[in-house]
Amino acid sequence: MAKLIRCITSDGLVMATAIDSTDIVAKAESIHNTSAVVTAALGRLLTAGAMMGNMLKSEGNSLTLRLAGGGPAGTVIVVSDWLGNVRGYVGNPVVEIPLNNKGKLDVSGAVGKEGNLYVTKDLGLKEPYNGCIPLVSGEIAEDITAYYAISEQIPTVCALGVLVNPDLTVKVAGGYIIQLLPAAGNDTIELIEKGMQGMPSVTALLSSGETPIDIVKRALSEFEVEVLYEQDVEYKCNCSKERIETALITLGAEELNKMADEMPEVEISCHFCDKVYKFSPNEVRNLAKNQT
């Protein structure tokens, strides 16, 4: 199970969240059978979503990230609950493109960078909060950083990483988000920048055996760090036959009756977990009756 940790500096000026999301990304890869670069893209967004969702901290809240960059992978969507449990899917799970000029998986080439990152927070209010920014790079971490700077005016450092094995399984995945609290000044920024100098990649740190708290302490080496809590999180889909029925009902009685007449069995697959739900013609007709 993935491990997420939430920390604050002892001076109360910096918050940090870090996660080893290897298990989450591995499960996503096994469900969606993604190619290496798509595993990296979806994995980075899942990692960010888990940390951002956990920041909500009010039961029942949820967060949706939608990255639409116009690339061959199509739209990437991640949904997180208030604890940080996540699920996600991608429009085209198999994309084969050359490595980038650094010899790494070309995430921005797969997702594109001529589009937007959309952030929706359902906070239990009458209307959800919606944020949208143009993509900065399509590498995802930089786009998350830009979202916080532009939409929420929170100075943020975000790092995300996914390392894929030659057999397409996930070796390690994780990330961290560091944010200034309102009372922080330029001296705090300078200390963060000093600590971040020469900071290895997330995947290098995880591959060497470092834990989320090790990573936070390394990034915030100029501060005393206090752990607020540690959370187990996972790739978790909340689909059910009842939810699928609710979605089918929105088609209307006429369309439902037409489906019941023309199809021996209606099969609906969940985008997030690929579970298949089957409905007999009689079940579909009963749903149609609820519309009349």
N, C-alpha and C positions, 0 to 999 in steps of 0.2 A: 504494500500500500504506500502511496506517495506521502511524503512528510513535508508539511508547511510550517514555517515558524514566523512569528510576528515579534518584532523587537522595537525598543525605543532607547535612545541614548539617555544617560543619567541626567543630562542637563535639560531634557525634555524638548529638544530642538529638532530631532531627526527621528523619523519612523522608518523601519525597514521590514520588508517581507521577503522571505526566500523559500524556495521549494526545490526538492528533488522530485521531479515529475516523471521519472523514468517509467514507472509502472503505468501511469496514465497514458503516456504516448505509446507505449508498447501495446496496450489494449486497443487504442485507436487504430494503430497499424494493423493489428490482427483482424479487426472488424471490417475496415475499409480496404484492406489489401493495397495500401498506397505505395507508389514508387518512392525512392529514397528522397527526392527533393520535395515531394508532396508531404511525406512523413515529417520532414523538417519544418515545412510551412505550417501544417496543421498542428504539429507538436508545439511550436513556438506560441501559436495563438491559444492553444489549450493551457499552456503554462501561464501565460499572461492572464487568461480568463480566471484561472483558479485563484491567483493572488488578488486580482481586482474584485472578484466575487466575495472573497473572504473579508475584504475591507468593508463590505456593507454591514455585516454583523447584526442585522435585525432579522429575526426569524421570518421566513416567507419571502424575503427580498430576493431578487434575481438580477443577473446581468447578462446581456447578450452583446457579443462582438461580431460584427459583420464586416469582412474585408473584401471589397470589390475593386480589384485593381486592373481588371481587363486582361489578365494574363491567361495562359492556356489551362491553368488549374481551375479557373472559374472562381466563383464566390466561395469564401471560407467562412463558416459560421461556427461560433462557440457559444454555449450557454452555461452559466455557472449559477449554482445556488448560493445562499448566504454563508455557507460553510466553506465553499471552495470546491465542492464536487462539480465536475464538468462533464460535458458531452459536446461532440462536434461532428461536422461533416464538411466535405468539400465537393464542389461541382464535378470535377474530373479528377479521380483519385490516381490516375496513372499519367504522368508527364515525364518525358525523357528529353532533357536538354543538356547541353554541355556545362561543365563546371564554370564558375565565374573566373575572373582574372586573378583571383587569389587561390585558385585551385580548390575552392569550396563549393558545396551545393548552392546553386543559384536560386535562392528563395525568391528574390525580387523578380527574377526572370520568369519564375513559375506563376507567381500571383499577380505580377504586373505592378506598375507604379503610377498608372494614369487613371486613378480612381480615388476612392474615399474609404476611410475607416469610420464605421458607424458604431456608436456605443449607446445602448439602451439600458437604463436602470429602472426596474420595477420596484419601487420603494413602498408599495401599498397605498399610494395616493390615488387621486382620481385619474390622473394622467401620468404615464411614465416619463422619466427624464430622457431626452434624446440629444445626443451630441454627435457631431460630424466634422471631420477634418479631411482635407486633401492628404493623400499619402505623401510622406516625405521621401521614402526610399523603397518601400515594399519589403524591407528586411524585418519588419514587425516591431522589434524593440525600439527602433528610432521613431516609429509611428506611434507607439504607446507613449513614449516620452513627449512627443509633440502634442498628442491629445491632452495630456494633463496640463501642459503649458498653455495651450490655446483655449481649451474648453473649461478647465477648472482652475486655471491660474495657480497651479501647484508646481514649483520647481521639482523636477523628478529625474532620477537616473534609472534606466531600465536596461537589464541585460538578459538575454534569452539564448538558449542553445539546445540543439538536439544533435547527437552523434549517432549515425546509422552504420551498422555493421555491413560488411560485404554481402551477407545473405539477406539484407533488408530488414533485419530485426533491429531493435533499438538498444544501443549500448548504454547511453546515459542521456538524460534530459533534465533541464532545470532552468532556474532563473532567479533574479532578484529585482525588487523595486525599492528604491531609496527615495524618500520624500522629505522636504523641509516642512517644518511646522511654522505657523504664522510668525512666531517671535524670532525666528532665525534671521541672522544678518549675514553680511559679506564674510565675516570671519569664519562663520560656520561653513559657508560654501568653500572657502579656501582650505579648510581642514578636510572636507570631503574630497576635494580635488587632489590634495596631497596623498590621502589614503588610497585613492583610485589609481595613482600613477603606477604603471607597470602591472596592473591587475590582470592576471591570466583570464582566459575565457572560462565561462561557466562549465563547459564540457571538459576542459582540461582539469579544472578543480575537482569536479565530480569523479572523473576517471582516476584521479590520484587518491581518491578515498575521502575527500573532504565532505562534510555534512553541511546542510543549510546554515547552521549556526557558525560553523567555521568560516563559511563564505561571507556572512554578515560581518563577523569580527575582522576579517581581512579587509573588506571594503571600508569599514569604519574603524580602521586601526588607530585613528587619532582620537577616538572617543571611548568612553566606558559604555558598554552595551548591556542592557537589561532585557531578558527574555520575558515577554508578556504571556505568551502561550505557544504550545506546539499542537498542531492539528493533523490528524490523519485525513487525507482526502483521496478521492478515487474518480475514475471514469465511471459515471453513474447516469443511466438513462431512466427517466421517470415515465416512460410510455406505458400504456395499459390498453386493454380492449375498450374500456369505458372512454378513454381519451380519444381513441380512434373513432368510436361511435359518435362522439360529439363533433368531430371534424366532418364525418360523413353527413351528419344531419344538416350541416351548413350548405350542402349541395342542393337542398330543396327536394320536395316530394316528387316532382316530375322526373328529375334526373335519377333519383334513387329507384323509382319504379322501373325506369328504363333499364337501369343496370340489372335489376332483379330479373327482368324479362329476357335480357340478352346474354347474361353470363351465368354459367352453372355454379360458379363460386366467385366471390369477390375477395381478392387478396390485396392487402395493404401492407407495405413494408415501412418500418420506421427508418427515417433517414439517419438517425443517430446511432442505432444499435443493430440495424438490419433484421430485427425480429419481424416475422411475418404474422399478420393477423388475418384469419379467414372468416368470412361471413357467408352463410347460406342465403339463397334467394328469399326465404321466409324471414330471416333476420333483417335483411335489407328492407323488405316491405314493411316490417314492423317499425323500422326507423322512419320510413316515409309516413306512416300513420301518425307519428308524433308531430308531423308538420301540418296536418290537416285539422 
